[in-house]
Amino acid sequence: MNATYTAITKQEDDWWIGWIEEVPGVNAQERTKEKLMRSLKEILIEALEFNRAEAREAAGGNYTEESLLV
């Protein structure tokens, strides 16, 4: 499944800083904007995988997964 997220980025002195607007806790800091965008993508993927695993574990057994379009 492909989804689009919003990266908020800014340069402060020699650093690029960024956040993913839709997912709290997904942020990074790198020396270049290109590295920042790669880091944000990697961190976002890890966060989504962690959240999925945590939700499945919290549900226990006998659950269903359903797509939700917003």
Buried (B, 14 or more C-beta within 10 A) or exposed (E): EEEEEEBEBEEEEEEBBBBBEEBEEBBBEBEEBEEBBEBBBEBBEEBBEEEEEEEEEEEEEEEEEEEEEE
